[in-house]
Amino acid sequence: MSLHTPAPSTAQTPGWAAQASQLRNWVPVRTLGAGHRADVAAHLLALDDTDRMRRFGYLASDERIRHYAEQMNFERDEVFGTFDRSLTLVALGHLALDAHGGSGEFGVSVHPRARGRRLGSQLFAHAVTHARNRQVHTLYIHLARDNAAMLAIVQRAGAALSFEGSDAVAELALPADTLGSQLHELLDHQAAEFDYRLKMQALRVDLLLPPRS
């Protein structure tokens, strides 16, 4: 009689598949500070008119964008993003927290050349975890009615949508934080910091190498 290892049950397989999928899709989302104002401004200034309308709800001028970046409160709010290999900020999330607690507002933008990599979904998930861990019970997302990608993201999360003209507001009820959500945020933060340092070191090495002929 031969011995063999039994195949995993179908009840166990989806859990492993979901974890593997999350690892494959993971992108580093780094917390930004006041020292990144120039990066934030450069990212937003690179958006075209359509993307500016979707991000701000109006056609923000260069002057308004610079003022927005200059007035951003990095101590009260959570500002975070994803950098490419050249340390260019290609995706930006801003979670503005109510000073009295209990609610937050989320805004996101992704550079056109970085789309198709689920960065918007990753930044949204990061914002949800961060908000939960700070006892935020309701998250609001103001977005354009024609922003199909973001509408799909908030609908998958279970947000209630209301529409007025060309604008939409998503209202998402958040569960309370758990030990798991706190650890998730901590590990993501550490991994993103490590990724950023690696990219910084790689960029420094590239700058020291002679140009290719």
C-alpha positions in Angstrom: 0.0 0.0 0.0 1.6 3.3 -1.1 1.6 6.4 1.0 0.8 9.8 -0.4 0.1 13.3 0.9 -3.6 14.1 0.5 -4.5 17.0 -1.7 -5.6 20.1 0.2 -9.3 20.4 0.7 -11.2 22.9 -1.4 -12.2 24.7 1.8 -8.5 25.4 2.5 -7.4 26.3 -1.0 -9.2 29.7 -1.4 -7.6 31.1 1.7 -4.1 30.3 0.4 -5.0 31.6 -3.0 -6.3 34.9 -1.6 -3.1 35.4 0.5 -0.9 34.6 -2.6 -2.9 37.1 -4.7 -2.5 39.8 -2.0 1.3 39.2 -2.0 1.5 39.4 -5.8 -0.6 42.6 -5.9 1.1 44.3 -2.9 2.6 47.7 -3.7 4.6 49.8 -1.2 2.5 52.7 0.2 4.8 55.1 2.1 3.7 57.7 4.6 4.7 61.2 3.5 5.7 64.2 5.6 6.3 67.9 5.2 9.6 67.2 3.5 7.6 65.7 0.6 5.6 68.9 -0.3 7.5 69.3 -3.5 6.8 65.7 -4.5 3.1 66.2 -3.8 3.0 69.4 -5.8 4.9 67.9 -8.7 2.6 64.9 -8.8 -0.6 67.0 -8.8 0.8 69.5 -11.3 1.5 66.6 -13.7 -2.3 65.8 -13.8 -4.2 66.8 -16.9 -7.4 68.8 -16.9 -9.6 65.7 -16.7 -7.7 64.2 -13.8 -7.7 67.6 -11.9 -11.4 67.7 -12.2 -11.7 64.2 -10.9 -9.3 64.8 -8.0 -10.6 68.2 -6.8 -14.1 68.4 -8.2 -13.1 71.5 -10.2 -10.4 72.5 -12.8 -7.7 73.4 -10.3 -5.1 75.9 -11.6 -1.4 75.4 -11.0 -1.6 78.2 -8.4 -4.4 76.4 -6.5 -2.5 73.1 -6.6 0.6 74.7 -5.2 -1.5 76.4 -2.5 -3.1 73.0 -1.7 0.3 71.3 -1.3 1.6 74.2 0.8 -1.4 74.1 3.2 -1.5 70.3 3.5 -1.4 69.3 7.2 0.9 66.3 7.5 0.5 66.2 11.3 -3.3 66.0 11.4 -4.0 64.1 8.2 -2.5 61.0 6.7 -0.7 61.7 3.4 0.8 58.7 1.6 1.9 57.5 -1.8 3.8 55.1 -4.0 7.1 55.9 -5.6 8.6 54.4 -8.8 12.2 53.3 -9.2 13.3 56.9 -9.9 11.6 58.0 -6.6 8.9 59.9 -8.6 5.6 60.0 -6.7 3.2 58.2 -9.1 0.2 57.7 -6.8 -1.0 60.0 -4.0 -3.6 59.5 -1.3 -4.8 62.1 1.2 -6.9 61.1 4.2 -8.2 64.2 5.9 -9.5 63.5 9.4 -12.2 65.3 11.2 -10.7 67.4 14.0 -13.5 66.1 16.3 -13.0 62.5 15.3 -15.3 59.9 13.9 -15.1 60.7 10.1 -12.6 61.2 7.4 -12.5 62.2 3.7 -10.3 60.4 1.2 -8.9 61.7 -2.1 -6.6 59.9 -4.5 -4.8 60.5 -7.8 -2.7 58.2 -10.0 -0.3 59.4 -12.7 -1.5 58.1 -16.2 1.7 56.2 -16.8 1.2 54.2 -13.6 -2.4 53.1 -14.2 -3.4 49.5 -14.6 -1.5 48.4 -11.5 -4.3 48.7 -9.0 -2.6 51.6 -7.2 -5.9 53.3 -6.6 -7.2 50.2 -4.9 -4.1 49.8 -2.8 -4.2 53.4 -1.6 -7.9 53.1 -0.8 -7.3 50.0 1.2 -4.4 51.7 3.0 -6.7 54.7 3.9 -9.4 52.3 5.2 -7.0 50.5 7.5 -5.5 53.8 8.8 -8.9 55.3 9.4 -10.2 52.2 11.3 -7.1 52.3 13.5 -7.9 55.9 14.5 -11.5 55.1 15.4 -13.0 56.7 12.3 -16.4 55.1 11.7 -17.4 56.8 8.4 -15.2 57.5 5.4 -16.4 59.9 2.7 -15.1 60.0 -0.9 -16.1 62.8 -3.2 -15.6 61.9 -6.8 -16.7 62.6 -10.3 -19.6 60.7 -11.7 -17.6 59.6 -14.7 -14.7 58.3 -12.6 -15.6 54.7 -13.4 -12.4 53.2 -11.8 -12.9 54.9 -8.4 -16.7 54.2 -8.4 -16.0 50.5 -8.9 -13.5 50.5 -6.0 -15.9 52.1 -3.5 -18.8 50.0 -4.7 -16.8 46.8 -4.1 -16.1 48.1 -0.6 -19.8 48.4 0.1 -20.1 52.2 0.1 -23.4 53.9 -0.3 -23.5 56.3 -3.3 -25.4 59.5 -3.8 -25.3 61.5 -7.0 -25.9 65.2 -7.8 -25.2 66.3 -11.3 -21.7 65.3 -12.4 -20.6 64.7 -8.8 -20.9 61.6 -6.5 -20.3 61.0 -2.9 -19.5 57.6 -1.4 -20.2 57.0 2.3 -18.5 53.9 3.7 -19.2 52.6 7.2 -16.0 51.3 8.8 -15.7 48.5 11.3 -13.8 49.0 14.6 -10.1 48.4 14.6 -8.6 45.0 15.7 -5.2 43.7 16.6 -5.1 42.4 13.0 -5.7 45.8 11.5 -3.1 47.4 13.8 -0.5 44.8 12.8 -1.4 45.1 9.2 -0.7 48.8 9.3 2.6 48.4 11.2 3.9 45.7 8.8 2.9 47.6 5.7 4.6 50.7 7.1 7.9 48.9 7.8 7.8 47.2 4.3 7.2 50.4 2.5 10.0 52.2 4.4 12.4 49.3 3.5 11.3 49.5 -0.2 11.9 53.3 -0.3 15.4 52.9 1.2 16.3 50.2 -1.4 15.1 52.5 -4.2 17.1 55.4 -2.8 20.3 53.3 -2.6 19.7 52.0 -6.2 19.2 55.5 -7.5 22.4 56.7 -5.8 24.3 53.8 -7.4 22.8 54.6 -10.8 24.0 58.2 -10.5 27.5 57.1 -9.8 27.8 54.7 -12.7 29.2 56.1 -16.0 26.6 56.7 -18.7 26.1 53.9 -21.2 27.6 54.5 -24.6 
